Amino acid sequence: MVTKPILVLGATGKTGARIAAQLDAKGLPVRRGSRSAEIPFNWNAPETWGAVLDGVSAVYISYYPDIAVPGAVEAVEAFVAQAREAGVGKLVLLTGRGEYHAQQAEEVVRHAGLAFTIVRAAWFAQNFSEGALHAPVMAGVLPMPGGDVQEPIIDADDIADVAVAALTENGHDGQLYEVTGPRLMSFAEMAEALTVATGRQITYVPISFEGFHAALLETQGEMIADVLTGIARETLDGRNAHLTDGVQRALGRPPRDFTAFAMAAARTGAWTDAA
């Protein structure tokens, strides 16, 4: 039985909030790691790390704004060293598929001398329902670079399920779970699925990476625009246009389809005008 708290970094983010909620539902002690938490945590303030690490059994590591940004690998390395000194027993690291710097961070965790699991994820479906691409969908468009490239987009609920299993069950130590959805989809096909789910016309608009950055700059600010455009430039070249079995191996079930995600998000009001 887990008696020490599990630290969930990014506890207000897409995956962290889901993981923390699941751990709560299981009756497990959770310490939420965020700047607004009871014990504040900030990646840019190492002096906050010691307090959140004190007495925890395991840590879910997600780096804000993204583990592929400059400086992330060094920050993760310093944090992992502090976690080891604090007596943490297990690390679960979230990374991104096809991202060079993200995979450098994986090597940091692999060689930390602690039990670990790596969850390497495709693009999140929730980017369209609660992320930076929500506003365009509400406006009836899906402006994306990459042309006809296909992406095995994944539901963040699946990522959370895999992470929770790794944090709370035996048999996941040393595993790399590369998690994707069950099929490859173009952004045009995603727009069609969103049209059906929302009941409003969502039109795919192919744009350049420069246009993508400019659009994000208007609604998300410079940091998010830079991060998402950088990831798009790096990964939307076909390198990730294949499926993997990470969800099946971790959970013994297939991943959820994008259509199921879209219908469920619509039922919760993700794309109502009030949202």
C-alpha positions as CSV (number, residue, x, y, z in Angstrom):
1,M,0.0,0.0,0.0
2,V,1.3,3.5,-0.9
3,T,1.6,5.6,2.2
4,K,4.0,8.3,1.0
5,P,2.6,10.8,-1.4
6,I,3.0,10.6,-5.2
7,L,4.2,13.9,-6.6
8,V,2.5,14.9,-9.9
9,L,4.3,17.8,-11.7
10,G,2.2,19.9,-14.0
11,A,-0.8,19.0,-11.9
12,T,-3.0,21.7,-13.6
13,G,-2.0,20.5,-17.1
14,K,-3.7,18.2,-19.5
15,T,-2.1,15.0,-18.2
16,G,-1.2,16.0,-14.7
17,A,-4.7,17.0,-13.7
18,R,-6.0,13.7,-15.0
19,I,-3.3,11.7,-13.2
20,A,-3.9,13.5,-9.9
21,A,-7.6,13.0,-10.1
22,Q,-7.2,9.3,-10.8
23,L,-4.8,8.9,-7.8
24,D,-7.3,10.8,-5.6
25,A,-10.1,8.4,-6.8
26,K,-7.9,5.4,-5.8
27,G,-7.5,6.9,-2.3
28,L,-3.8,7.4,-2.8
29,P,-1.9,10.3,-1.3
30,V,-1.1,12.9,-4.0
31,R,1.1,16.0,-3.9
32,R,0.3,18.4,-6.7
33,G,3.2,20.1,-8.2
34,S,2.4,23.5,-9.7
35,R,3.0,27.2,-9.0
36,S,-0.4,27.6,-7.4
37,A,-0.2,24.4,-5.2
38,E,-0.2,24.3,-1.5
39,I,3.6,23.6,-1.7
40,P,4.5,25.7,-4.8
41,F,6.7,24.2,-7.5
42,N,8.3,26.1,-10.3
43,W,10.7,24.6,-12.9
44,N,12.4,28.0,-13.1
45,A,12.9,28.2,-9.4
46,P,15.0,25.3,-8.1
47,E,14.7,26.5,-4.6
48,T,11.1,25.2,-4.7
49,W,12.0,21.7,-5.6
50,G,13.2,20.4,-2.2
51,A,9.9,21.0,-0.4
52,V,7.8,19.2,-3.0
53,L,10.2,16.3,-3.1
54,D,10.3,15.8,0.7
55,G,8.9,12.4,1.6
56,V,7.4,11.5,-1.7
57,S,7.6,7.9,-3.1
58,A,7.3,8.6,-6.8
59,V,7.2,11.5,-9.2
60,Y,5.4,12.0,-12.5
61,I,7.6,14.4,-14.5
62,S,6.1,16.6,-17.2
63,Y,8.0,19.7,-18.1
64,Y,6.3,23.1,-18.8
65,P,6.0,24.4,-21.5
66,D,7.5,21.3,-23.2
67,I,10.3,19.0,-22.6
68,A,11.8,19.7,-26.1
69,V,12.5,23.4,-25.3
70,P,16.0,24.7,-24.7
71,G,17.1,24.2,-21.1
72,A,14.5,21.5,-20.3
73,V,17.0,18.6,-20.4
74,E,19.3,20.4,-18.0
75,A,16.4,21.3,-15.7
76,V,15.2,17.7,-15.7
77,E,18.7,16.4,-15.0
78,A,19.1,18.7,-12.0
79,F,15.6,17.8,-10.7
80,V,16.2,14.1,-11.0
81,A,19.5,14.4,-9.1
82,Q,17.6,16.2,-6.3
83,A,14.9,13.5,-6.4
84,R,17.5,10.8,-6.0
85,E,19.0,12.6,-3.0
86,A,15.5,13.0,-1.5
87,G,15.0,9.2,-1.6
88,V,12.4,9.1,-4.3
89,G,12.0,5.5,-5.5
90,K,10.3,5.8,-8.9
91,L,10.2,8.3,-11.8
92,V,7.6,8.4,-14.6
93,L,8.6,10.8,-17.4
94,L,6.4,12.2,-20.1
95,T,8.1,12.9,-23.4
96,G,7.1,13.5,-27.1
97,R,7.6,11.3,-30.1
98,G,10.2,12.4,-32.6
99,E,11.6,15.2,-30.4
100,Y,15.4,15.0,-30.2
101,H,15.7,16.9,-26.9
102,A,12.9,15.0,-25.4
103,Q,14.8,11.8,-26.0
104,Q,17.9,13.3,-24.3
105,A,15.7,13.8,-21.2
106,E,14.8,10.1,-21.4
107,E,18.4,9.2,-21.2
108,V,18.8,11.3,-18.1
109,V,16.0,9.3,-16.4
110,R,17.3,6.0,-17.7
111,H,20.7,6.6,-16.1
112,A,19.5,8.1,-12.8
113,G,19.8,4.9,-10.8
114,L,16.1,4.9,-9.9
115,A,13.2,2.8,-11.1
116,F,11.6,4.5,-14.1
117,T,9.0,4.4,-16.8
118,I,9.0,6.6,-19.9
119,V,5.7,7.5,-21.6
120,R,6.6,8.9,-25.1
121,A,3.4,10.4,-26.5
122,A,2.0,11.4,-29.9
123,W,0.1,14.8,-30.4
124,F,-2.7,15.2,-27.8
125,A,-6.3,15.1,-29.0
126,Q,-7.1,17.5,-26.2
127,N,-5.1,20.3,-28.0
128,F,-8.4,20.8,-29.9
129,S,-10.7,20.8,-26.9
130,E,-8.8,22.5,-24.1
131,G,-5.5,23.6,-25.5
132,A,-4.0,26.1,-27.9
133,L,-6.1,24.9,-30.9
134,H,-9.4,25.2,-29.1
135,A,-10.0,28.8,-30.3
136,P,-9.6,28.0,-34.0
137,V,-12.0,25.0,-33.7
138,M,-14.5,27.4,-32.1
139,A,-14.1,29.7,-35.1
140,G,-14.8,26.7,-37.4
141,V,-11.3,26.1,-38.8
142,L,-8.4,23.8,-38.2
143,P,-5.4,25.6,-39.5
144,M,-2.4,23.2,-39.4
145,P,1.0,22.9,-41.1
146,G,2.4,19.7,-42.4
147,G,0.2,19.2,-45.4
148,D,-1.1,15.7,-45.8
149,V,1.1,14.2,-43.1
150,Q,-0.7,11.7,-40.9
151,E,-0.5,11.7,-37.1
152,P,-1.6,8.9,-34.7
153,I,-3.2,11.4,-32.4
154,I,-3.8,10.2,-28.8
155,D,-6.3,10.9,-26.1
156,A,-4.7,12.4,-23.0
157,D,-6.9,10.1,-20.9
158,D,-5.0,7.2,-22.3
159,I,-1.7,8.9,-21.4
160,A,-3.0,9.4,-17.8
161,D,-4.1,5.8,-17.6
162,V,-0.6,4.6,-18.6
163,A,1.1,6.9,-16.2
164,V,-1.1,5.9,-13.3
165,A,-0.5,2.3,-14.0
166,A,3.3,2.9,-14.0
167,L,3.1,4.9,-10.7
168,T,0.9,2.4,-8.8
169,E,1.4,-1.1,-10.3
170,N,4.2,-3.6,-10.5
171,G,5.6,-4.7,-13.9
172,H,6.3,-1.3,-15.5
173,D,9.8,-0.5,-14.3
174,G,12.3,0.0,-17.1
175,Q,9.6,0.2,-19.8
176,L,9.3,2.7,-22.6
177,Y,5.7,3.0,-23.6
178,E,5.4,4.9,-26.9
179,V,1.7,5.7,-26.9
180,T,-0.3,6.5,-30.0
181,G,-4.0,6.4,-31.0
182,P,-5.3,3.4,-32.9
183,R,-5.0,4.9,-36.4
184,L,-3.2,7.4,-38.5
185,M,-5.2,10.5,-39.4
186,S,-4.6,13.6,-41.5
187,F,-5.6,16.9,-40.1
188,A,-8.4,17.0,-42.7
189,E,-9.8,13.8,-41.3
190,M,-9.6,15.2,-37.8
191,A,-11.6,18.3,-39.0
192,E,-14.2,15.9,-40.4
193,A,-14.5,14.1,-37.1
194,L,-14.7,17.4,-35.2
195,T,-17.5,18.5,-37.6
196,V,-19.6,15.5,-36.7
197,A,-18.9,15.7,-33.0
198,T,-19.5,19.4,-32.6
199,G,-22.4,19.8,-35.1
200,R,-20.7,22.8,-36.6
201,Q,-18.6,22.9,-39.8
202,I,-14.9,22.6,-39.0
203,T,-12.7,23.2,-42.1
204,Y,-9.1,22.1,-42.4
205,V,-7.0,25.0,-43.6
206,P,-3.5,24.0,-44.7
207,I,-1.0,26.7,-43.7
208,S,2.7,27.3,-43.6
209,F,4.7,26.9,-40.4
210,E,5.1,30.7,-40.5
211,G,1.3,31.1,-40.7
212,F,0.8,28.7,-37.9
213,H,3.2,30.7,-35.7
214,A,1.5,34.0,-36.6
215,A,-2.0,32.5,-35.8
216,L,-0.8,31.2,-32.4
217,L,0.9,34.5,-31.6
218,E,-2.4,36.3,-31.7
219,T,-4.2,34.0,-29.3
220,Q,-1.5,32.3,-27.2
221,G,1.4,34.6,-26.9
222,E,5.0,34.3,-28.0
223,M,6.1,31.5,-25.7
224,I,3.4,29.0,-26.7
225,A,3.6,30.1,-30.3
226,D,7.3,29.4,-30.4
227,V,7.0,26.0,-28.6
228,L,4.2,24.6,-30.7
229,T,5.6,25.8,-33.9
230,G,9.0,24.3,-33.0
231,I,7.4,21.0,-32.2
232,A,5.4,21.1,-35.4
233,R,8.5,21.9,-37.5
234,E,10.4,19.0,-36.0
235,T,7.7,16.3,-36.0
236,L,5.2,17.0,-38.8
237,D,7.4,15.6,-41.5
238,G,6.2,12.0,-41.5
239,R,8.6,10.7,-38.9
240,N,5.7,9.8,-36.6
241,A,3.3,8.4,-39.2
242,H,3.3,4.9,-37.7
243,L,1.4,3.2,-34.9
244,T,2.9,1.8,-31.7
245,D,1.5,-0.6,-29.1
246,G,2.4,1.3,-25.9
247,V,-1.2,1.6,-24.6
248,Q,-1.9,-2.0,-25.3
249,R,1.3,-3.2,-23.5
250,A,0.7,-1.0,-20.5
251,L,-3.0,-1.4,-20.0
252,G,-4.0,-4.6,-21.9
253,R,-6.5,-2.7,-24.0
254,P,-6.4,-0.7,-27.2
255,P,-6.1,3.1,-27.2
256,R,-9.2,5.3,-27.7
257,D,-10.1,6.5,-31.2
258,F,-10.1,10.2,-32.0
259,T,-13.8,10.0,-32.9
260,A,-14.6,8.7,-29.5
261,F,-12.6,11.5,-27.9
262,A,-14.4,14.1,-30.0
263,M,-17.9,12.8,-29.2
264,A,-17.1,12.6,-25.5
265,A,-15.6,16.1,-25.4
266,A,-18.6,17.5,-27.2
267,R,-20.9,15.9,-24.6
268,T,-19.0,17.7,-21.8
269,G,-19.5,21.0,-23.6
270,A,-15.9,21.5,-24.8
271,W,-17.1,23.4,-27.9
272,T,-20.2,25.1,-26.6
273,D,-20.2,28.9,-26.9
274,A,-20.1,29.2,-23.1
275,A,-16.8,27.2,-23.0
